[in-house]
Amino acid sequence: MDESALAQLRSTLAADDYDLAVTDTGTDVRVSIIAGPAACEDCLVPKPLMRGVLHKALGVPEDTITLIYPGED
């Protein structure tokens, strides 16, 4: 994982009141984006674009990333 890229992504998301939680299960990576009370609902990019960004930051194939957006379980 590129900790610098993850820190930059966290900073970018925080500007719109989002947080990022990453869990490596060994076989895949679960990424949850959590909305704060002042989150900009229209500011998140579509999931395919976010998976591309995460792929580069995490160094894992996109199909091993489980991406959970606010309101999803």
MARLO-855066 format. One record per atom (N, C-alpha, C): residue in three letters; z, y, x. Coordinates in steps of 0.001 Angstrom, whole numbers, padded with zeros to 6 digits, always signed. Layout:
! residues N
ALAZYX;...
***
This chain:
! residues 73
MET+000000-001185+000843;MET+000000+000000+000000;MET+000000+001240+000882;ASP-000770+002201+000466;ASP-000829+003470+001176;ASP+000222+004401+000563;GLU+001390+004444+001194;GLU+002505+005229+000646;GLU+002156+006712+000549;SER+001362+007205+001470;SER+000953+008605+001433;SER+000081+008885+000211;ALA-000859+007977-000066;ALA-001730+008136-001236;ALA-000919+008007-002527;LEU+000051+007087-002548;LEU+000901+006950-003741;LEU+001752+008206-003948;ALA+002264+008764-002868;ALA+003064+009990-002969;ALA+002215+011136-003503;GLN+000982+011226-003041;GLN+000082+012277-003522;GLN-000232+012079-005006;LEU-000461+010833-005411;LEU-000735+010542-006818;LEU+000489+010868-007674;ARG+001668+010504-007188;ARG+002904+010827-007923;ARG+003054+012339-008088;SER+002753+013076-007035;SER+002849+014537-007081;SER+001861+015117-008096;THR+000649+014590-008100;THR-000375+015060-009045;THR+000055+014777-010477;LEU+000569+013572-010722;LEU+001026+013217-012072;LEU+002245+014042-012483;ALA+003140+014306-011541;ALA+004352+015073-011843;ALA+004024+016485-012305;ALA+002915+017034-011833;ALA+002512+018382-012254;ALA+002273+018444-013754;ASP+001931+017293-014357;ASP+001720+017221-015809;ASP+002860+016460-016496;ASP+003995+016341-015814;ASP+005221+015701-016306;ASP+005051+014196-016563;TYR+004399+013525-015619;TYR+004282+012065-015651;TYR+004942+011492-014412;ASP+005402+010253-014521;ASP+005964+009528-013385;ASP+005186+008231-013242;LEU+005275+007620-012074;LEU+004518+006421-011765;LEU+005489+005357-011266;ALA+005459+004175-011881;ALA+006278+003048-011435;ALA+005339+001916-011036;VAL+005544+001383-009825;VAL+004688+000323-009298;VAL+005543-000899-008994;THR+005126-002054-009511;THR+005811-003314-009256;THR+004800-004328-008746;ASP+005029-004835-007549;ASP+004169-005859-006958;ASP+004794-007215-007268;THR+004095-008032-008045;THR+004635-009333-008442;THR+004251-010441-007469;GLY+003438-010113-006485;GLY+002961-011116-005552;GLY+001556-011586-005877;THR+001230-011646-007164;THR-000122-012044-007578;THR-000894-010882-008170;ASP-000177-009899-008692;ASP-000816-008700-009223;ASP+000142-007529-009083;VAL-000347-006367-009469;VAL+000462-005147-009386;VAL+000518-004534-010774;ARG+001725-004269-011230;ARG+001930-003635-012541;ARG+002237-002160-012292;VAL+001438-001300-012907;VAL+001612+000139-012754;VAL+001857+000744-014133;SER+002993+001391-014257;SER+003326+002078-015507;SER+003327+003574-015258;ILE+002673+004283-016150;ILE+002714+005739-016107;ILE+003607+006173-017263;ILE+004650+006901-016916;ILE+005679+007274-017879;ILE+005584+008771-018152;ALA+005544+009117-019433;ALA+005439+010522-019833;ALA+006819+011143-019962;GLY+006955+012337-019423;GLY+008162+013119-019615;GLY+008038+013917-020910;PRO+009068+014645-021272;PRO+009057+015380-022541;PRO+007986+016471-022629;ALA+007556+016997-021493;ALA+006555+018065-021501;ALA+005187+017568-021012;ALA+004960+016262-021099;ALA+003716+015676-020583;ALA+002498+016202-021333;CYS+001453+016441-020587;CYS+000177+016883-021135;CYS-000600+015651-021598;GLU-000684+015434-022888;GLU-001295+014226-023432;GLU-002764+014085-023066;ASP-003466+015179-022891;ASP-004895+015130-022584;ASP-005185+015118-021083;CYS-004151+015070-020253;CYS-004352+015209-018813;CYS-004600+013890-018073;LEU-004283+012764-018688;LEU-004527+011488-018020;LEU-006003+011128-018091;VAL-006543+010670-016966;VAL-007938+010235-016941;VAL-008045+008883-017639;PRO-009233+008499-018060;PRO-009414+007178-018671;PRO-008958+006072-017701;LYS-008502+004979-018274;LYS-007969+003883-017467;LYS-008918+003381-016374;PRO-010222+003229-016637;PRO-011094+002759-015554;PRO-011077+003689-014333;LEU-011014+004982-014559;LEU-010932+005930-013445;LEU-009597+005819-012716;MET-008511+005685-013477;MET-007191+005559-012868;MET-007095+004267-012059;ARG-007685+003188-012560;ARG-007677+001926-011800;ARG-008394+002100-010452;GLY-009474+002874-010446;GLY-010185+003141-009201;GLY-009320+003892-008205;VAL-008593+004867-008684;VAL-007682+005638-007826;VAL-006570+004722-007306;LEU-006018+003912-008202;LEU-004936+003004-007819;LEU-005423+001943-006835;HIS-006632+001466-007035;HIS-007218+000468-006131;HIS-007201+000985-004692;LYS-007592+002223-004511;LYS-007619+002812-003173;LYS-006211+003007-002613;ALA-005292+003463-003452;ALA-003925+003729-002999;ALA-003137+002446-002743;LEU-003390+001429-003565;LEU-002627+000184-003456;LEU-003280-000823-002513;GLY-004567-000693-002301;GLY-005265-001627-001437;GLY-005416-003008-002034;VAL-005495-003081-003359;VAL-005685-004358-004051;VAL-006898-004240-004967;PRO-007524-005368-005316;PRO-008662-005315-006237;PRO-008249-004735-007596;GLU-009167-004000-008206;GLU-008879-003372-009498;GLU-008474-004393-010558;ASP-009067-005597-010517;ASP-008763-006584-011562;ASP-007376-007207-011412;THR-006651-006860-010342;THR-005272-007343-010203;THR-004253-006268-010585;ILE-004746-005133-011071;ILE-003867-004032-011476;ILE-003698-004046-012991;THR-002467-004234-013427;THR-002142-004091-014840;THR-001664-002656-015025;LEU-002407-001887-015780;LEU-002129-000469-015952;LEU-001611-000216-017355;ILE-000440+000395-017430;ILE+000203+000675-018720;ILE+000369+002177-018863;TYR-000256+002713-019879;TYR-000165+004133-020176;TYR+000968+004386-021166;PRO+001418+005629-021265;PRO+002489+005959-022211;PRO+002156+005480-023625;GLY+003148+004904-024272;GLY+002974+004419-025641;GLY+002492+002986-025718;GLU+002150+002392-024586;GLU+001708+000995-024551;GLU+002861+000131-024036;ASP+002906-001090-024486;ASP+003936-002016-023992;ASP+003329-003201-023313;
***
